[in-house]
Structures are given as C-alpha cells and as structure tokens.
Amino acid sequence: MSKNTCSRPPYITPEGAKALQDELDYLWRIKRPEVTQTVAEAAALGDRSENAEYIYGKKQLREIDRRVRYLRKRLEHIKVVDSLPEQRDKVYFGAWVTVEDEEGIQAHYRIVGTDESDASQGLISIDTPVARAMIGKTLFDEVDLVLPSGHKTITVIAIDYTESSSQMFEK
C-alpha cells in the first residue's frame, strides 16, 4: 500500500474502483484456482524439493494471496468520488485538465487516485505536485511548478468533467 501521510481517505474514481474490484475478482475466482490446480498436479508428481513447477506455483500463490489481501483492504478504505463538483469551472478531483507550457506544448491529464494513476494514459495522482498545484485553478490560471529539472509555468486551457474526455486515450 502506498504510504499516504495525509489524513484524508484515499480517493478514487468509479472507474478506478471498478478496475480494482475486477482485478480482485479475477485473481480470486480465476487465477488463484488455476494456479492451485497446477500446484496440486505438480505436487502429485513426487519430490517437491526439485520440482520447478511446484516451487514456481507456490511462489505465484503467495504473490496472488498478497495482492488479494491488499486489494480487499484497499477497497474497504477507499472513498469513491462519484459526483461532480458544484464549481465545474475549477480543477478538482476527477477533472480532465489541458495545460500548455511556455513553449506552447500541450498536455492532457485527469486527476485521479493513487491506485489508478497511469502517466501513459494521462492519469495523474492527486498526490503528485503537478495535480496539487492545479487543484482549485480556473481557466487560464497559471500554475507555477518546481520540478527537479527547474521552474516551469503551465497555463490551464481547458477543464472538463465529462466521461467523453477519457475516449482520447483509448486505443
């Protein structure tokens, strides 16, 4: 589990919560029974100390069980944010935000929970410095960022809370 030093609950979008639940269901109902069967078949072959299938299968079971425990605990503690903010002209959790830097390069992000962040899909965690700096900003506000590479200013050029924004990243 990520070390969240904040006192607020870990927020997640409905899509993120569904993805975690789907992963839990897959691991528990499909993957774990498959691996358990493989381990049982390997165990039936005899000497387990030199049986690579048995050893690897047991390792897989430990990894699956660890992930299942994590997902169950996480799903108990997350707070699903399934309503839109009253002020949709400001950047809040769940917003798709388009920004432009000083060179005119644009980037499109959605502010999501830590469990669902994926930079390759434009999904950035609310706990990142970039997301925290954008929270509460309105259209055409400038956001000053202090990055390891130096100081950077970006401008908010679009804020959107519709699901259609997520279509931009589908392959």
C-alpha positions as CSV (number, residue, x, y, z in Angstrom):
1,M,0.0,0.0,0.0
2,S,1.3,3.5,-0.7
3,K,2.3,5.5,2.2
4,N,-0.3,8.2,2.4
5,T,0.7,10.7,5.1
6,C,-2.4,12.7,4.6
7,S,-5.3,12.2,6.9
8,R,-7.9,12.2,4.1
9,P,-9.1,8.9,2.8
10,P,-7.6,7.6,-0.5
11,Y,-9.9,9.0,-3.2
12,I,-10.7,7.0,-6.4
13,T,-12.9,7.5,-9.4
14,P,-15.8,5.0,-10.0
15,E,-13.7,3.6,-13.0
16,G,-10.7,3.1,-10.7
17,A,-12.7,1.3,-8.0
18,K,-14.3,-1.0,-10.7
19,A,-10.8,-1.8,-12.0
20,L,-9.6,-2.7,-8.5
21,Q,-12.7,-4.8,-7.9
22,D,-12.4,-6.5,-11.3
23,E,-8.7,-7.4,-10.5
24,L,-9.7,-8.8,-7.2
25,D,-12.5,-10.9,-8.8
26,Y,-10.1,-12.2,-11.5
27,L,-7.4,-13.1,-9.1
28,W,-9.7,-14.8,-6.6
29,R,-12.2,-16.6,-9.0
30,I,-10.0,-17.4,-12.0
31,K,-6.2,-17.0,-11.5
32,R,-5.9,-18.5,-8.0
33,P,-7.9,-21.7,-8.8
34,E,-5.8,-22.2,-11.9
35,V,-2.5,-21.9,-10.1
36,T,-3.8,-24.0,-7.2
37,Q,-4.7,-26.8,-9.7
38,T,-1.2,-26.5,-11.3
39,V,0.4,-26.8,-7.8
40,A,-1.7,-29.8,-6.9
41,E,-0.8,-31.5,-10.2
42,A,2.9,-30.7,-9.7
43,A,2.8,-32.0,-6.1
44,A,1.3,-35.3,-7.3
45,L,4.5,-35.9,-9.3
46,G,6.5,-36.6,-6.3
47,D,9.7,-34.9,-5.0
48,R,8.7,-31.3,-4.4
49,S,12.2,-30.0,-3.5
50,E,13.4,-30.2,-7.1
51,N,10.0,-29.7,-8.8
52,A,10.3,-26.3,-10.6
53,E,6.5,-26.2,-11.4
54,Y,5.6,-26.8,-7.8
55,I,8.1,-24.2,-6.5
56,Y,7.1,-21.6,-9.0
57,G,3.4,-22.3,-8.4
58,K,3.7,-21.9,-4.7
59,K,5.5,-18.6,-5.3
60,Q,2.7,-17.5,-7.6
61,L,0.1,-18.4,-4.9
62,R,2.0,-16.3,-2.3
63,E,2.0,-13.3,-4.8
64,I,-1.7,-13.7,-5.6
65,D,-2.6,-14.0,-1.9
66,R,-0.6,-10.9,-1.1
67,R,-2.3,-8.9,-3.8
68,V,-5.8,-10.2,-2.8
69,R,-5.2,-9.1,0.8
70,Y,-4.0,-5.7,-0.4
71,L,-7.0,-5.2,-2.7
72,R,-9.5,-6.3,-0.1
73,K,-8.1,-4.0,2.5
74,R,-7.8,-1.1,0.0
75,L,-11.4,-1.5,-1.3
76,E,-12.6,-1.2,2.3
77,H,-10.8,2.1,2.8
78,I,-11.1,4.0,-0.5
79,K,-13.6,6.8,-1.0
80,V,-15.3,6.6,-4.4
81,V,-15.9,10.1,-5.8
82,D,-18.9,9.7,-8.0
83,S,-20.4,13.1,-8.0
84,L,-19.3,16.2,-10.0
85,P,-18.2,19.3,-8.1
86,E,-20.5,22.3,-7.9
87,Q,-17.9,24.5,-9.5
88,R,-17.1,22.8,-12.7
89,D,-15.1,25.8,-13.8
90,K,-12.4,24.9,-11.3
91,V,-9.9,21.9,-11.2
92,Y,-10.9,19.3,-8.7
93,F,-10.5,15.5,-8.3
94,G,-11.7,13.7,-11.4
95,A,-11.2,16.6,-13.8
96,W,-9.6,16.3,-17.2
97,V,-7.3,19.3,-17.5
98,T,-5.5,20.5,-20.6
99,V,-2.4,22.7,-19.9
100,E,0.0,24.5,-22.0
101,D,3.6,25.3,-21.2
102,E,5.7,28.4,-22.1
103,E,6.8,26.7,-25.4
104,G,3.2,26.1,-26.4
105,I,3.3,22.3,-25.8
106,Q,0.0,21.0,-24.5
107,A,-0.7,18.1,-22.2
108,H,-4.0,16.5,-21.1
109,Y,-4.4,15.0,-17.7
110,R,-7.1,13.5,-15.5
111,I,-6.6,13.9,-11.7
112,V,-7.3,10.5,-10.2
113,G,-6.5,8.5,-7.1
114,T,-3.1,7.0,-6.4
115,D,-4.3,3.4,-7.2
116,E,-5.4,4.4,-10.7
117,S,-2.7,6.7,-11.8
118,D,-1.0,5.9,-15.2
119,A,1.0,8.6,-16.8
120,S,0.9,6.9,-20.2
121,Q,-2.9,7.3,-20.1
122,G,-2.7,10.9,-18.8
123,L,-4.0,9.8,-15.4
124,I,-2.1,11.6,-12.7
125,S,-2.4,11.0,-8.9
126,I,-4.0,13.8,-6.9
127,D,-1.0,13.4,-4.6
128,T,1.5,14.5,-7.3
129,P,3.0,18.0,-7.1
130,V,1.5,18.9,-10.5
131,A,-2.0,17.8,-9.5
132,R,-1.8,19.5,-6.1
133,A,-0.7,22.7,-7.8
134,M,-3.7,22.6,-10.3
135,I,-6.4,22.0,-7.6
136,G,-8.7,25.0,-7.4
137,K,-7.3,26.7,-10.5
138,T,-9.7,28.1,-13.2
139,L,-9.4,28.5,-16.9
140,F,-6.3,30.5,-18.0
141,D,-4.8,30.4,-14.5
142,E,-1.0,30.0,-14.4
143,V,0.4,27.2,-12.3
144,D,4.0,27.5,-11.1
145,L,5.8,24.2,-10.7
146,V,9.1,23.5,-9.1
147,L,10.4,20.4,-10.8
148,P,13.8,18.5,-10.5
149,S,14.7,20.0,-13.9
150,G,13.8,23.5,-12.7
151,H,11.0,26.0,-12.5
152,K,8.2,25.7,-15.0
153,T,4.9,27.6,-15.6
154,I,1.9,26.0,-17.2
155,T,-1.5,27.5,-18.1
156,V,-4.8,25.8,-17.6
157,I,-6.5,26.0,-21.1
158,A,-9.4,23.5,-20.6
159,I,-11.3,21.9,-17.7
160,D,-13.7,19.0,-18.4
161,Y,-15.6,16.6,-16.2
162,T,-17.3,14.5,-18.9
163,E,-16.5,10.9,-19.5
164,S,-16.0,11.6,-23.2
165,S,-12.6,13.0,-22.4
166,S,-11.4,9.5,-21.5
167,Q,-12.1,8.4,-25.1
168,M,-9.0,10.4,-26.2
169,F,-6.7,7.7,-24.7
170,E,-8.5,4.6,-25.8
171,K,-6.6,2.6,-28.4
